[in-house]
């Protein structure tokens, strides 16, 4: 028959050079157990010294702790997600922001990117921004737009 346990073990993890990890009792006892086999064992918590059953959270620790001690640790408290602060909590009322309306993309503006790129590719046309739009007649503007559209279709 196996010996009956006289005490709960207080465990600490040790890593051997070959990569094997074991828990051993630090209470003047020769108890050793592989980390993978320690799941479900009743041991003492390393912070509050109350007996608890080893679980997935405590097995990851070098000095196993019970769930209440793990959850109240300073590191665990930092990692808990805080409630996002809203403007209502601060008492600030921001005005409603509306998205700008998109202009008709078929109309070519004087400083649009397409017009500027076209003027760089075809220097024979004078830039529209250097001349007054009143001085150009509508026929010339329509002819320029047609040439731009023809060039874009070729690209």
Secondary structure, 3 states (H helix, E strand, C coil): CCCCCCCCECEEEEECCCCCEEEEECCCCCCEEEHHHCCCCEEECCCCCCEEECCHHHHCCCCCCCHHHHHCCHHHHHHCCCCCCCHHHHCCCCCCCCCCCCCCCCCCCCCCHHHHHHHHHCCCCCCCCCCCCCCCCHHHHHHHHHHHHHHHHHC
